[in-house]
């Protein structure tokens, strides 16, 4: 009887173990939504004729950025840029990693580096405009926004109103500076501010 009870116990344990092994674990939910959907993907222009391995590494670095791994993405873009110095999309990608981390000075430098290699590289212009606007440097955002409108005519109408608003803010700032100078009794300075 003891042997039979033991056999039944072993059988029940084996069946329970087998049933547990067959049951699938609940799926792990991984968000595939990009963390920075407003950032334009720094695509690799066909004119660069980059090897597939370089493009693949670039895409993997961009995916790291969009997954929220800013340090890992920056490191990968940096390695790519060091390994392939003329590969300016990596400079733009690294710039977006810096922008996401709010390192505006580095972001601006990296976008300008990409633009020094290709003055028509739209993602770098977009990154530079965003950087300048996030820094509160509206006057410095005007040129990048104007360049984006010239390179992407489909966005020209949308950007024109923003550009005009930034220009209006510049005029307001000049008028305010002149008013303060006049109130302080510095009339030549007030006049100069409006010229």
PAGUFI-954869 format. One line per 4 residues: number of its first residue (from 1); their letters; for each residue y negated, x, z negated of C-alpha. Coordinates in steps of 0.2 Angstrom, whole numbers, padded with zeros to 4 digits. Layout:
BEGIN
NUM> a> Y,X,Z; ...
//
This chain:
BEGIN
1> xxxx> 0000,0000,0000; -0012,0014,-0004; -0008,0023,0012; -0011,0006,0022
5> xxxx> -0028,0004,0013; -0032,0022,0016; -0028,0019,0035; -0038,0003,0036
9> xxxx> -0053,0012,0028; -0052,0027,0040; -0050,0015,0054; -0066,0005,0049
13> xxxx> -0075,0021,0046; -0070,0027,0064; -0075,0011,0072; -0092,0010,0063
17> xxxx> -0095,0028,0068; -0090,0025,0086; -0101,0009,0086; -0116,0019,0079
21> xxxx> -0114,0033,0092; -0114,0020,0106; -0129,0011,0101; -0144,0018,0109
25> xxxx> -0159,0024,0099; -0175,0014,0101; -0185,0021,0115; -0199,0033,0110
29> xxxx> -0216,0026,0116; -0226,0040,0124; -0243,0035,0130; -0246,0040,0148
33> xxxx> -0263,0034,0149; -0275,0048,0152; -0286,0053,0137; -0301,0057,0148
37> xxxx> -0300,0044,0163; -0318,0047,0167; -0315,0065,0171; -0312,0067,0190
41> xxxx> -0296,0077,0194; -0301,0094,0200; -0291,0093,0216; -0286,0108,0225
45> xxxx> -0295,0108,0242; -0284,0111,0257; -0295,0125,0263; -0290,0136,0248
49> xxxx> -0272,0136,0255; -0265,0139,0237; -0247,0142,0235; -0237,0127,0228
53> xxxx> -0233,0137,0212; -0252,0138,0209; -0255,0120,0213; -0241,0115,0201
57> xxxx> -0248,0126,0187; -0265,0118,0190; -0258,0100,0189; -0248,0104,0173
61> xxxx> -0264,0111,0165; -0273,0095,0170; -0259,0084,0163; -0260,0094,0146
65> xxxx> -0279,0090,0146; -0276,0072,0149; -0263,0072,0136; -0276,0078,0123
69> xxxx> -0270,0096,0122; -0287,0104,0125; -0282,0121,0118; -0266,0122,0128
73> xxxx> -0275,0116,0144; -0289,0128,0142; -0277,0142,0140; -0267,0137,0155
77> xxxx> -0283,0135,0166; -0289,0152,0160; -0272,0161,0164; -0272,0153,0181
81> xxxx> -0290,0159,0184; -0286,0176,0178; -0270,0177,0189; -0279,0170,0204
85> xxxx> -0297,0174,0202; -0304,0164,0218; -0295,0148,0212; -0311,0139,0207
89> xxxx> -0302,0122,0203; -0295,0131,0188; -0313,0135,0182; -0318,0117,0184
93> xxxx> -0302,0111,0175; -0306,0123,0161; -0324,0117,0161; -0317,0099,0158
97> xxxx> -0307,0106,0144; -0322,0113,0136; -0332,0097,0139; -0319,0087,0130
101> xxxx> -0320,0099,0116; -0339,0098,0116; -0342,0116,0120; -0356,0112,0132
105> xxxx> -0362,0129,0135; -0345,0135,0140; -0342,0120,0151; -0358,0122,0160
109> xxxx> -0354,0140,0163; -0337,0136,0170; -0343,0122,0181; -0357,0134,0188
113> xxxx> -0343,0147,0191; -0334,0134,0202; -0349,0130,0211; -0353,0148,0215
117> xxxx> -0337,0148,0224; -0339,0132,0233; -0356,0123,0232; -0348,0107,0239
121> xxxx> -0335,0105,0225; -0338,0088,0219; -0328,0088,0203; -0338,0103,0197
125> xxxx> -0354,0094,0201; -0348,0079,0191; -0343,0090,0177; -0360,0098,0176
129> xxxx> -0369,0082,0177; -0359,0075,0163; -0361,0091,0153; -0380,0091,0155
133> xxxx> -0381,0072,0150; -0370,0074,0135; -0382,0089,0130; -0397,0077,0131
137> xxxx> -0403,0088,0145; -0408,0075,0157; -0420,0085,0168; -0406,0097,0171
141> xxxx> -0394,0083,0175; -0405,0078,0190; -0399,0091,0202; -0381,0088,0199
145> xxxx> -0383,0070,0201; -0393,0072,0217; -0379,0083,0224; -0366,0071,0220
149> xxxx> -0375,0057,0229; -0377,0068,0244; -0358,0074,0244; -0351,0056,0240
153> xxxx> -0362,0043,0250; -0351,0029,0243; -0359,0033,0226; -0377,0036,0232
157> xxxx> -0383,0018,0227; -0375,0019,0210; -0383,0036,0207; -0400,0032,0214
161> xxxx> -0404,0020,0200; -0398,0033,0187; -0408,0047,0195; -0424,0036,0196
165> xxxx> -0422,0032,0177; -0420,0050,0173; -0436,0054,0183; -0445,0040,0174
169> xxxx> -0440,0048,0157; -0447,0064,0163; -0464,0056,0167; -0464,0047,0150
173> xxxx> -0461,0063,0141; -0475,0071,0150; -0487,0057,0146; -0481,0058,0128
177> xxxx> -0484,0077,0127; -0502,0074,0135; -0506,0060,0122; -0501,0071,0107
181> xxxx> -0511,0086,0114; -0526,0074,0116; -0525,0067,0099; -0524,0085,0092
185> xxxx> -0540,0089,0101; -0532,0101,0114; -0539,0093,0129; -0536,0107,0141
189> xxxx> -0517,0106,0136; -0517,0087,0138; -0524,0089,0155; -0512,0102,0160
193> xxx> -0497,0092,0154; -0501,0079,0167; -0504,0090,0182
//
